[in-house]
Amino acid sequence: MAEVKIANRRRNRFAAFFKNEKGATAVEFALIAMPFLALIAGLMQTFLLFFAQSVLENAVRASTRQIMTGQVQTADASMGQTLGQAAFHQTVCNNANVLFTCTGLMVDVQVANNWSSANTAMPTLTYDSNGNVNNTWQFNPGNAGDVVVVRVMYLWPVFFGSIAFNMANQANGTREIMATAAFQNEPAVP
């Protein structure tokens, strides 16, 4: 009889434990909090990446106008100088200074023989032993009537890693973003 009472008491304790709903909300929140926070972090990361891409494209659009109109080729031409690679790089940096560091911008300006040979593909980056990009970028703004391709690349840091959507496409955990402008230089004004 005593054993039956003890067994009934145990059953009642288990039943009371499962019927007790104190703390149920905390447990439910604990189960969904991590996936919810990862989703929010992924959305923030995606927003920042698209915003950075848009800022980079606008900076390239504004900067390449100087090449297309011949300003880069003829700046201080009377003194035998043109707006060089460093000055054009600074122009791009000034137009993109909201989100980007100037040293991180990689500017490549090439002349194509015709539209079908214009290289607008994202380049494969190579790294030295310290993890720095060691590609060599060209700077050839061309002459009047030339087809010119300007590519500006940047290694955007990826936050939150694999918690949120891992958007890294480089081995160092960053994402290479690029803005391209392909255009034909305007004819020289006599």
QUIHU-V506560 format. One record per pair of residues at least 24 apart in sequence whose ideal C-beta (glycine too) atoms are under 10 Angstrom apart, sorted by the first residue. I is the first residue (numbers start at 1). J is the second residue. Records with the same first field share a line. If there is no record, write none. Layout:
I=J, J
This chain:
34=163
37=160, 163, 164
38=160, 162, 163, 164, 165
39=163, 164, 165
40=160, 164
41=159, 160, 161, 163, 164, 165
42=159, 160, 163, 164, 165, 166, 167
43=164, 165
44=159, 160, 164
45=156, 157, 158, 159, 160, 161, 163, 164, 165, 166, 167, 175
46=164, 165, 167
48=99, 156, 157, 158, 159, 167
49=156, 158, 159, 165, 167, 175, 177
50=177
51=98, 99
52=96, 98, 99, 100, 154, 156, 157, 175, 177
53=154, 156, 175, 177, 178, 179
54=99, 179
55=95, 96, 97, 98, 99, 100, 154, 177, 179
56=92, 95, 96, 98, 99, 100, 105, 152, 153, 154, 156, 177, 178, 179
57=96, 152, 177, 178, 179, 180, 181
58=95, 96, 98, 179
59=91, 92, 93, 94, 95, 96, 97, 98, 99, 100, 105, 152, 154, 179
60=92, 95, 96, 107, 150, 151, 152, 178, 179, 180, 181
61=95, 150, 179, 181, 183
62=91, 92, 94, 95, 96, 181
63=88, 89, 90, 91, 92, 93, 94, 95, 96, 107, 150, 152, 179, 181
64=88, 91, 92, 95, 109, 141, 148, 149, 150, 152, 179, 180, 181, 182, 183
65=91, 181, 183
66=91, 92, 141
67=91, 109, 140, 141, 142, 146, 148, 150, 181, 183, 185, 186
68=141, 142, 148, 150, 181, 183, 184, 185, 186
69=185, 186, 189
70=141, 142, 143, 144, 185, 186, 187, 188, 189
71=141
72=109, 139, 141, 142, 148, 185
73=141, 142, 143, 144, 146, 185, 188
74=144, 188, 189
82=141
83=141
84=139, 141
85=109, 137, 138, 139, 140, 141
86=139
88=139, 141, 150
89=137, 139, 152
92=150, 152, 179
93=152
95=152
96=152, 154, 179
99=154, 156
100=152, 154, 156, 177
101=154
104=133, 153, 154, 155, 156, 157, 174
105=152, 153, 154, 155
106=133, 135, 137, 151, 152, 153, 154, 155, 176, 178
107=137, 138, 139, 150, 151, 152, 153
108=135, 136, 137, 138, 139, 140, 149, 150, 151, 152, 153, 178, 180
109=137, 138, 139, 140, 141, 142, 148, 149, 150, 151, 152, 181
110=137, 138, 139, 140, 141, 142, 147, 148, 149, 150, 151, 182
111=138, 140, 141, 142, 143, 146, 147, 148, 149, 185
112=142, 146, 147, 148, 149, 182, 184
113=146, 147
114=147
115=147, 149, 182, 184
116=147
117=147, 149
118=147, 148, 149, 180, 182, 183
119=149, 151, 180, 182
120=149, 150, 151, 178, 180, 181, 182
121=149, 151, 178, 180
122=151, 153, 169, 176, 177, 178, 180
123=151, 153, 176, 178
124=176
125=153, 155, 169, 170, 171, 172, 174, 176
127=170, 171, 172
131=170, 171, 172
132=172
133=170, 172, 176
141=185
142=183, 184, 185
143=185, 187, 188
144=184, 185, 186, 187, 188, 189
145=184, 185, 186, 187, 188
146=183, 184, 185
147=182, 183, 184, 185
148=181, 182, 183, 184, 185
149=180, 181, 182, 183
150=179, 180, 181, 182, 183
151=178, 179, 180, 181, 182
152=177, 178, 179, 180, 181
153=177, 178, 179, 180
154=178, 179
